Amino acid sequence: MANRRSLVDAVAKAAGLDRSTADLAVAGLEREIVRTLAVGEQVRLASLGTLVPKRIAERPARNPQTGEALTAKPTGRVTLRTSASMKAAIARYAPEAPK
């Protein structure tokens, strides 16, 4: 599994940067993606796909322990619409489905 540290190391190696400079670059990218999504705009990364912010309205819910009716607060979600190249890359590495 890739994590932030491994991404920073990969950016440092690919761009020929020291680790602290690569860390600043990754942090800047993270901040800009979050800022853009927070104002309701999509983020399109051609080889990855499009990050789409969605607002989830207030809705009825139920406490699973007591069964009490509740109202779930409005919230936000982000979905990823994968690009064709990402779908193709994933398909190459995905295990076969059981028959």
One Martini backbone bead per residue (centre of mass of N, CA, C, O) as a GRO file, in nm:
protein
   99
    1MET     BB    1   0.097   0.036   0.022
    2ALA     BB    2   0.046   0.361  -0.023
    3ASN     BB    3   0.194   0.651   0.113
    4ARG     BB    4   0.313   0.950   0.177
    5ARG     BB    5   0.609   0.869   0.200
    6SER     BB    6   0.623   0.712  -0.071
    7LEU     BB    7   0.542   0.955  -0.246
    8VAL     BB    8   0.774   1.139  -0.172
    9ASP     BB    9   0.998   0.949  -0.268
   10ALA     BB   10   0.901   0.933  -0.564
   11VAL     BB   11   0.922   1.235  -0.626
   12ALA     BB   12   1.220   1.270  -0.560
   13LYS     BB   13   1.324   1.068  -0.771
   14ALA     BB   14   1.177   1.174  -1.034
   15ALA     BB   15   1.281   1.495  -0.980
   16GLY     BB   16   1.552   1.528  -0.818
   17LEU     BB   17   1.491   1.555  -0.510
   18ASP     BB   18   1.468   1.629  -0.207
   19ARG     BB   19   1.268   1.530   0.046
   20SER     BB   20   1.174   1.815   0.148
   21THR     BB   21   1.081   1.923  -0.127
   22ALA     BB   22   0.882   1.695  -0.191
   23ASP     BB   23   0.705   1.744   0.057
   24LEU     BB   24   0.613   2.027  -0.028
   25ALA     BB   25   0.479   1.941  -0.292
   26VAL     BB   26   0.272   1.744  -0.173
   27ALA     BB   27   0.141   1.943   0.026
   28GLY     BB   28   0.049   2.145  -0.191
   29LEU     BB   29  -0.132   1.951  -0.343
   30GLU     BB   30  -0.321   1.882  -0.113
   31ARG     BB   31  -0.420   2.169  -0.051
   32GLU     BB   32  -0.536   2.231  -0.335
   33ILE     BB   33  -0.740   2.005  -0.349
   34VAL     BB   34  -0.900   2.076  -0.094
   35ARG     BB   35  -0.972   2.368  -0.170
   36THR     BB   36  -1.125   2.302  -0.432
   37LEU     BB   37  -1.337   2.108  -0.308
   38ALA     BB   38  -1.449   2.309  -0.084
   39VAL     BB   39  -1.572   2.505  -0.329
   40GLY     BB   40  -1.697   2.282  -0.550
   41GLU     BB   41  -1.465   2.177  -0.723
   42GLN     BB   42  -1.304   2.013  -0.959
   43VAL     BB   43  -1.050   1.750  -1.008
   44ARG     BB   44  -0.821   1.711  -1.282
   45LEU     BB   45  -0.645   1.403  -1.357
   46ALA     BB   46  -0.573   1.253  -1.637
   47SER     BB   47  -0.445   0.967  -1.522
   48LEU     BB   48  -0.678   0.931  -1.296
   49GLY     BB   49  -0.908   1.173  -1.281
   50THR     BB   50  -1.210   1.281  -1.110
   51LEU     BB   51  -1.278   1.497  -0.853
   52VAL     BB   52  -1.600   1.494  -0.677
   53PRO     BB   53  -1.805   1.697  -0.519
   54LYS     BB   54  -2.054   1.622  -0.257
   55ARG     BB   55  -2.373   1.681  -0.137
   56ILE     BB   56  -2.534   1.582   0.165
   57ALA     BB   57  -2.828   1.575   0.281
   58GLU     BB   58  -3.053   1.582   0.492
   59ARG     BB   59  -3.152   1.281   0.681
   60PRO     BB   60  -3.290   1.001   0.760
   61ALA     BB   61  -3.234   0.796   1.055
   62ARG     BB   62  -3.076   0.525   1.256
   63ASN     BB   63  -3.019   0.375   1.547
   64PRO     BB   64  -2.878   0.059   1.569
   65GLN     BB   65  -2.920   0.005   1.884
   66THR     BB   66  -3.228   0.148   1.932
   67GLY     BB   67  -3.401   0.265   1.669
   68GLU     BB   68  -3.381   0.557   1.666
   69ALA     BB   69  -3.483   0.842   1.532
   70LEU     BB   70  -3.301   1.046   1.299
   71THR     BB   71  -3.086   1.318   1.191
   72ALA     BB   72  -2.878   1.361   0.938
   73LYS     BB   73  -2.632   1.544   0.859
   74PRO     BB   74  -2.487   1.733   0.658
   75THR     BB   75  -2.255   1.651   0.391
   76GLY     BB   76  -1.949   1.532   0.245
   77ARG     BB   77  -1.817   1.415  -0.073
   78VAL     BB   78  -1.583   1.210  -0.259
   79THR     BB   79  -1.536   1.133  -0.597
   80LEU     BB   80  -1.408   0.895  -0.843
   81ARG     BB   81  -1.348   0.941  -1.184
   82THR     BB   82  -1.212   0.735  -1.382
   83SER     BB   83  -0.992   0.687  -1.612
   84ALA     BB   84  -0.904   0.499  -1.877
   85SER     BB   85  -0.608   0.451  -1.787
   86MET     BB   86  -0.676   0.352  -1.502
   87LYS     BB   87  -0.858   0.116  -1.577
   88ALA     BB   88  -0.640  -0.035  -1.740
   89ALA     BB   89  -0.431  -0.064  -1.512
   90ILE     BB   90  -0.613  -0.221  -1.314
   91ALA     BB   91  -0.686  -0.461  -1.502
   92ARG     BB   92  -0.393  -0.579  -1.516
   93TYR     BB   93  -0.386  -0.632  -1.175
   94ALA     BB   94  -0.636  -0.780  -1.146
   95PRO     BB   95  -0.794  -1.024  -1.030
   96GLU     BB   96  -0.967  -1.286  -1.087
   97ALA     BB   97  -1.274  -1.389  -1.091
   98PRO     BB   98  -1.474  -1.595  -0.959
   99LYS     BB   99  -1.676  -1.879  -1.080
   0.00000   0.00000   0.00000
